[in-house]
Amino acid sequence: MPANKRPRRLNYAVNKKWPKTWWKVGKAVSHYKKLQERIGFEWETKWLMNAVKIVSVKLKKYQINLNKI
């Protein structure tokens, strides 16, 4: 990829599939909240920490601030 073009393929879900994007964002936010509840109940297991890492990457992709959730 040339250096002067931004990687549009990384933002396909946000740029092109706008009707589904809000569904994806809502699911990611609800998943993050459920994981936070489970961490409070089950403590920090390796599986939960990996799941939180994956969801936080999705939320960062959708430009959602984790502090305001």
Rosetta blueprint (number, residue, H / E / L):
1 M L
2 P L
3 A L
4 N L
5 K L
6 R L
7 P L
8 R H
9 R H
10 L H
11 N H
12 Y H
13 A H
14 V H
15 N H
16 K L
17 K L
18 W H
19 P H
20 K H
21 T H
22 W H
23 W H
24 K H
25 V H
26 G H
27 K H
28 A H
29 V H
30 S H
31 H H
32 Y H
33 K H
34 K H
35 L H
36 Q H
37 E H
38 R H
39 I H
40 G H
41 F H
42 E H
43 W L
44 E L
45 T L
46 K H
47 W H
48 L H
49 M H
50 N H
51 A H
52 V H
53 K H
54 I H
55 V H
56 S H
57 V H
58 K H
59 L H
60 K H
61 K H
62 Y L
63 Q L
64 I L
65 N L
66 L H
67 N H
68 K H
69 I L
